[in-house]
Amino acid sequence: MANKSLKDELEEAEFELDEIAMQLADMLGAALHFAGVKEKSIPDAVDAYLKGLDEIFDNDEDVAEMGYEEVIQVINSLKTTHKHLFK
């Protein structure tokens, strides 16, 4: 296996990235759940969250280095701008 082709390594890395992306999406859904989003509204809240990133951070390059404080900031913003998604 030490002679894996570059293509095989790339495919494996892409698969791992997809798995991580799915785990992050699940974690965001859980965070939104515990923030009080209605269960049926979680997909809409995820979309609103992603749009909120751009609005709040104005496409700032530092968004890639977000910590939990920035996540909380976006969720708190959603509680104001998208009240209908919350219980």
Secondary structure in CASP SS format (residue, H / E / C, confidence):
PFRMAT SS
TARGET T0000
AUTHOR 0000-0000-0000
METHOD secondary structure of the structure
MODEL  1
M C 1.00
A C 1.00
N C 1.00
K C 1.00
S C 1.00
L H 1.00
K H 1.00
D H 1.00
E H 1.00
L H 1.00
E H 1.00
E H 1.00
A H 1.00
E H 1.00
F H 1.00
E H 1.00
L H 1.00
D H 1.00
E H 1.00
I H 1.00
A H 1.00
M H 1.00
Q H 1.00
L H 1.00
A H 1.00
D H 1.00
M H 1.00
L H 1.00
G H 1.00
A H 1.00
A H 1.00
L H 1.00
H H 1.00
F H 1.00
A H 1.00
G C 1.00
V E 1.00
K C 1.00
E H 1.00
K H 1.00
S H 1.00
I H 1.00
P H 1.00
D H 1.00
A H 1.00
V H 1.00
D H 1.00
A H 1.00
Y H 1.00
L H 1.00
K H 1.00
G H 1.00
L H 1.00
D H 1.00
E H 1.00
I H 1.00
F H 1.00
D C 1.00
N C 1.00
D C 1.00
E H 1.00
D H 1.00
V H 1.00
A H 1.00
E H 1.00
M C 1.00
G C 1.00
Y H 1.00
E H 1.00
E H 1.00
V H 1.00
I H 1.00
Q H 1.00
V H 1.00
I H 1.00
N H 1.00
S H 1.00
L H 1.00
K H 1.00
T H 1.00
T H 1.00
H C 1.00
K H 1.00
H H 1.00
L H 1.00
F E 1.00
K C 1.00
END
